[in-house]
Amino acid sequence: MSERCTEAVGWVARWRLDHHCVRILLVRNDSEVDPLFSAAVPAAAPDLAEMREQYPKLSELWDAIRGEYWAEVFTAQENSC
């Protein structure tokens, strides 16, 4: 499982795919040193839906992650045909 990094509206999220589930590992603001969120145990990191509920004001970041996820899924499907 490789980590991905997505940026949107001054926020950065590190995330990974876990069996078609997006797990959020870290969320931070570009202008701050300390993260808003950091998963202590990557295997138990919250999924995208949980983070969207917990931090609804970051919807543009969550939408960007969702877009990257679906682009990757579609690319993988095209390559398997």
Short mmCIF file of the C-alpha atoms (twelve columns), coordinates in Angstrom:
data_MODEL
# 
_entry.id   MODEL 
# 
loop_
_atom_site.group_PDB 
_atom_site.id 
_atom_site.type_symbol 
_atom_site.label_atom_id 
_atom_site.label_alt_id 
_atom_site.label_comp_id 
_atom_site.label_asym_id 
_atom_site.label_seq_id 
_atom_site.Cartn_x 
_atom_site.Cartn_y 
_atom_site.Cartn_z 
_atom_site.pdbx_PDB_model_num 
ATOM 1  C CA . MET A 1  0.000   0.000  0.000   1 
ATOM 2  C CA . SER A 2  1.660   3.180  -1.106  1 
ATOM 3  C CA . GLU A 3  0.899   6.552  0.382   1 
ATOM 4  C CA . ARG A 4  -0.531  9.372  -1.653  1 
ATOM 5  C CA . CYS A 5  -0.545  13.097 -1.007  1 
ATOM 6  C CA . THR A 6  -3.353  15.438 -2.018  1 
ATOM 7  C CA . GLU A 7  -3.430  19.220 -1.716  1 
ATOM 8  C CA . ALA A 8  -6.451  21.522 -1.885  1 
ATOM 9  C CA . VAL A 9  -7.222  25.041 -0.648  1 
ATOM 10 C CA . GLY A 10 -4.135  25.273 1.564   1 
ATOM 11 C CA . TRP A 11 -4.554  21.825 3.123   1 
ATOM 12 C CA . VAL A 12 -2.511  18.668 2.607   1 
ATOM 13 C CA . ALA A 13 -3.616  15.109 3.306   1 
ATOM 14 C CA . ARG A 14 -1.560  11.918 3.245   1 
ATOM 15 C CA . TRP A 15 -3.653  8.849  2.570   1 
ATOM 16 C CA . ARG A 16 -3.505  5.271  1.320   1 
ATOM 17 C CA . LEU A 17 -5.772  2.710  -0.243  1 
ATOM 18 C CA . ASP A 18 -6.719  -0.226 1.928   1 
ATOM 19 C CA . HIS A 19 -8.760  -2.722 -0.123  1 
ATOM 20 C CA . HIS A 20 -10.734 -0.007 -1.970  1 
ATOM 21 C CA . CYS A 21 -11.037 2.064  1.202   1 
ATOM 22 C CA . VAL A 22 -9.298  5.435  1.515   1 
ATOM 23 C CA . ARG A 23 -7.533  5.696  4.891   1 
ATOM 24 C CA . ILE A 24 -6.485  9.182  6.004   1 
ATOM 25 C CA . LEU A 25 -3.088  9.205  7.690   1 
ATOM 26 C CA . LEU A 26 -2.371  12.909 8.153   1 
ATOM 27 C CA . VAL A 27 -4.054  16.273 7.563   1 
ATOM 28 C CA . ARG A 28 -2.279  19.577 7.945   1 
ATOM 29 C CA . ASN A 29 -2.517  23.164 6.857   1 
ATOM 30 C CA . ASP A 30 0.277   24.318 4.544   1 
ATOM 31 C CA . SER A 31 1.017   27.272 6.791   1 
ATOM 32 C CA . GLU A 32 1.217   25.346 10.082  1 
ATOM 33 C CA . VAL A 33 3.789   22.938 11.463  1 
ATOM 34 C CA . ASP A 34 1.502   20.841 13.658  1 
ATOM 35 C CA . PRO A 35 -1.040  18.623 11.894  1 
ATOM 36 C CA . LEU A 36 -4.769  18.958 12.393  1 
ATOM 37 C CA . PHE A 37 -4.959  15.169 12.423  1 
ATOM 38 C CA . SER A 38 -2.449  12.328 12.485  1 
ATOM 39 C CA . ALA A 39 -3.236  8.624  12.737  1 
ATOM 40 C CA . ALA A 40 -1.216  6.939  15.461  1 
ATOM 41 C CA . VAL A 41 -1.723  3.511  13.870  1 
ATOM 42 C CA . PRO A 42 -1.995  3.543  10.053  1 
ATOM 43 C CA . ALA A 43 -3.980  0.290  9.982   1 
ATOM 44 C CA . ALA A 44 -6.632  1.909  12.201  1 
ATOM 45 C CA . ALA A 45 -6.708  5.255  10.383  1 
ATOM 46 C CA . PRO A 46 -10.198 6.645  9.721   1 
ATOM 47 C CA . ASP A 47 -11.684 6.358  6.272   1 
ATOM 48 C CA . LEU A 48 -12.628 9.246  4.019   1 
ATOM 49 C CA . ALA A 49 -16.290 9.234  5.087   1 
ATOM 50 C CA . GLU A 50 -15.357 9.451  8.770   1 
ATOM 51 C CA . MET A 51 -13.021 12.377 8.114   1 
ATOM 52 C CA . ARG A 52 -15.659 14.143 6.026   1 
ATOM 53 C CA . GLU A 53 -18.047 13.881 8.987   1 
ATOM 54 C CA . GLN A 54 -15.429 14.955 11.509  1 
ATOM 55 C CA . TYR A 55 -14.090 17.894 9.469   1 
ATOM 56 C CA . PRO A 56 -16.872 19.051 7.108   1 
ATOM 57 C CA . LYS A 57 -15.201 22.417 6.441   1 
ATOM 58 C CA . LEU A 58 -12.465 20.564 4.527   1 
ATOM 59 C CA . SER A 59 -14.925 19.295 1.911   1 
ATOM 60 C CA . GLU A 60 -12.774 20.579 -0.966  1 
ATOM 61 C CA . LEU A 61 -9.854  18.473 0.284   1 
ATOM 62 C CA . TRP A 62 -12.074 15.399 0.674   1 
ATOM 63 C CA . ASP A 63 -13.511 15.954 -2.807  1 
ATOM 64 C CA . ALA A 64 -9.987  16.170 -4.252  1 
ATOM 65 C CA . ILE A 65 -9.025  12.883 -2.579  1 
ATOM 66 C CA . ARG A 66 -12.193 11.232 -3.858  1 
ATOM 67 C CA . GLY A 67 -11.398 12.460 -7.368  1 
ATOM 68 C CA . GLU A 68 -7.883  11.013 -7.233  1 
ATOM 69 C CA . TYR A 69 -9.241  7.740  -5.879  1 
ATOM 70 C CA . TRP A 70 -11.762 7.338  -8.716  1 
ATOM 71 C CA . ALA A 71 -9.203  8.342  -11.341 1 
ATOM 72 C CA . GLU A 72 -6.921  5.600  -10.047 1 
ATOM 73 C CA . VAL A 73 -9.725  3.010  -9.958  1 
ATOM 74 C CA . PHE A 74 -10.756 3.797  -13.534 1 
ATOM 75 C CA . THR A 75 -7.158  3.681  -14.751 1 
ATOM 76 C CA . ALA A 76 -6.639  0.297  -13.093 1 
ATOM 77 C CA . GLN A 77 -9.820  -1.054 -14.692 1 
ATOM 78 C CA . GLU A 78 -8.805  0.181  -18.146 1 
ATOM 79 C CA . ASN A 79 -5.383  -1.422 -17.809 1 
ATOM 80 C CA . SER A 80 -6.873  -4.784 -16.838 1 
ATOM 81 C CA . CYS A 81 -8.988  -5.116 -19.984 1 
# 
